[in-house]
């Protein structure tokens, strides 16, 4: 799969469900470029980089991580640019950097709840050799918000309230009216697949008040503002009905 051009400054690599590879974004500035998420492996990063070079684009100067989950962060060691994560993400990266990667250790983490079956299954699909798994912390760590001038275009990283994960970060490009939300719209797979209606409501409110036309989520095709908000409101209504 090739990199898809959306505007003169926005590109993305589509997700791949086979090993749970998420969408990877590329934001082209006049001086610097930024990659959204680091992918789930060195192979994923190399596929992304190959796609960039085929379009004669420069490799990313920065890589922004939307949250700590393996499919968005395990490619960090293989990227070319400086990696950026919020404080909460980085703390979890520190924890995972000390994990042992053996069959026994992985099975133990499933029993303790440190990891989940879905992640474990896809990690085993993505990696032929567990010793190739390298988890590192970020080069640049921020709290709450970070604004980056790429030259002619601005990127705003914002840690938002989300039902998916406490460290969810959106990557907002105001000039292009584009936002990358990672998996922030989804349920919390590490907490019994809970879909917190209060956190979801907060996330919907935040998106409603954000000026954008196109939304990139972690594991599906890009959709417009009306579509993502309508979808999330439908999910919220379902949760409230189920909880009655």
N, C-alpha and C positions, 0 to 999 in steps of 0.2 A: 504493500500500500504506500502511496506517495503522500507527501504533505499537501494539504488542500489550502489554497489561497482564498481568503475571505475578503480582505481589503488589501491595500498596498502595505499595510503594517501588521495585519493579523493573519496567522496561518495556524493550522492544527493537523495533528496526526490522529486519525480515527482510532477508537478503542478496538481491542481484540478480545472477544469473550473466551477464546480457547484457553488462555492462561491468565485471564482477568487483567489484561493490560489496559490501563485507562487512557483516556484522551490526553495527549500532550500538546500544549500550546506553544506558540512562538510569536513574540511581539518584537517588531523591527523598529528600532529607533535610528535616528541619524548618526548617533555616536555609539550607542550600545544596543544589544539585543537581550531579550529575556525569555527563558524557557519556563513554561508553567508545568510543574511537577517533574520529577526525575525518572519516572517509570519504575518498573519492577525488577529490572536487571541490567547488567552491562549490555546484553544482547538487545534489549529494548532501546537503550540509549543509542547504540550503534545504528540501529534501524532509523531512528529519528535523525541522527547526524548525517547519515547517508542521504536521506531525503532532503535535508537542508542544503547539502553540498551540490546536489543535482540541480537545485534552483539558483546556484551561485550566491547563496546567502552565507553570512558569516556564522560561525558556531556561537552559541550563547555566551554572553559575558556574565550573565546571572541566571540562577535557577531558583524559582520560588516554589516552595513546598506547601501544598494546600492542607495537609494533615499527615499524621505519622504513619498511617496504615501502609503495610509493606509494598503494595502495588504502586504507591505514589512516591516511595522514598528509597527503596532498595537499589535504585540505579544511581544514587547520589555519588558514590565513589568513582563512577565512570564518566561523569559529566565534565565538560571543559571549563565552565564558568564557576563563579563563586556561588555557593549554595546559601539560600536564605530561608529561615524558619522562625516562627514565633516561639516564645519561651516555652510554652506548654508542649509544642511539638518536639523541641530540642531535648526536653527532659525525657520524653519517651524514647527518643532516638538513643540517648545515653543508656537507658535501660536495655534496649534491644542490642546495642553494640556489645553487650556483655553476654548475650545468649550463646549457648553452645549449639552447634549445628550438626547434631547426630540424630539418627532415627529415635534413639531412646529419649534424648532431651526434648525433641519435638513432641513426642507422645506424652511426655510428662507435662509439658506446657498446656496441652489440651485438657488434661485431667485437672490442672490447677486453675484453668480458665484464663491463663495469660494469653493464650492464643485460641483461635476458633477453627473448627473443622473446615470451613470454606477457604480460609487463608492457607491452612496446612495443605489441603488438597491441591491448590493452585501453585503453591511454592514448589511442591514436588513435581508438578508438570513443567514449570518454568525452568527449574534447575536440575540438570542431569547429575551434577556433583554438588553436594551441600557445601563443600569447601570454597565454592565460588561465591557464596553469600557473604557480603561484606556490608555491615551497617555502620555508618559514620554520623557524626553530628554536623551541624551546619557551620559554615564559615561566618555568617552574619546572623545574629539573633536579635529579634525585636520584640517589643511588648505592645500589644494593642494594634498600632498602625505604623506603616512605613510607606513613605512616598519616594519614588525613584524617577528621576528625570533621565529618560533614555535619549533625549535629543529630539525635539519635535513631537514627542509623545510622552505622556506621564503614566506611570503605573502606581496604583495605590493598593497596598496589601493591608487587609483589615481582618483581624480576628473577630469573628461574629458568633452570636448565639445560634446554635444549630442542633437539631435532634440527632445528628450523626456522630459528632465527636466534639469534645470540649475545645479542641484546638483548631477547629475549622477556620480556614483563612480563604477569603475571596480575593481574586486578583482583578481589579477594576481598571479599565482603560477609558477614562472619561472622554477623551477626544474622539475615540472610535465608537463610543457608546456600546462597549462590549464588556462582559463580565465572565470570568471563569470561576465557577463555584465548587469545583471538585465534587466531593460526595456530600456536601453540606445539606443537601435536600433529603437525604436518605435516613433510614432508621439506624439505631445504634446496635450494630451486630455484636459488639462486645458486652452488651448489657441485655441479654435475652431477647435480642431483636426488638427492643422497646422503641416505640415511636412517640416521643414526648410531645403532647399537643401544645403545651405552653411554649416550648422551645421552637416548635414548628411555626406557631403563630408569630413569634418574634422574628423568625427568619423571613416569613412572608411579608411582615411589616417592613423589614429592612429592604427587601427587594422592591417593594412597592414605592419606596421613597428614594430609590436609586435610579438615576437617569441612564437607561441603557435600552438598546434595541434587540441585541442578540446575547443569548446566554449559552455558555458551554458548560455542560455537566460532565462528570467524570467518566460515565459509562454509557453514553448515548449520543445521538446526533444533536447538533446545536438547535435551539428553539428560540422563538422570540419572547419578549417580556410577557405578553398576554398569555401565551401558552404555558409558560412555566408557572406563573401565578395561579392560573386556573387549575392546573394539575395539582399544585400544592394545596390549594383550598379544598379540592376534592378529597385529597388524602386526609386533611384535617377534619373534614366532615365525617369521613369514615371512622376515624379514631373516636370522635365524640359519640357517634352512634354505638360503636362497639363498647364504649365505656359506660353507657347508660344502663 
